Amino acid sequence: MPAVGRLKKRPDFLKVAAARMKWVTPSLILQARQRSPQDRPIPGDDGERRDPAAQAVRVGFTVSRKVGQATERNRARRRLRAAATEVLPRYARPGYDYVLIGRRATLDRSYDRLVDDLRTALSRVTTTRDRSKQPGGRARGAKGNA
């Protein structure tokens, strides 16, 4: 099981968002990004540059004001942290950064369903790719000439 670290700085959150890998469930949005070896390279004994934390999983949490007042946002964040603590060590892919975005339903959804949503999102987010990058794929909103 990979170690789970935290994302705390804004540039790290922006890098994950820029990767454009996300999955939306009723209770949360999961964004993911595979870290590149250049993120934190350290020279090895053999001259090869490697990152000792390359196999670690990092996660960040965010909940916007749309969810509610500060107490509700904090409760949503606590629920997301609890679900992540249970699910990420087992289902997250090593070498990935994840951002969990709370939604209004994060507050009302049962804990078991919240955990199921996170498991589903983890299994889907890294297997789906943006269709506009695949051969023959079209970007959302693009119109064909047919």
Secondary structure, DSSP 8 states (H G I E B T S, - for coil): ---EEE--SHHHHHHHHHTTEEEE-SSEEEEEEE--TTSS-EE-TTS-EE-TTTT-EEEEEEE-GGG-SHHHHHHHHHHHHHHHHHHHHHHS-TTEEEEEEE-THHHHS-HHHHHHHHHHHHHHHTT---GGGSTT---TT-----
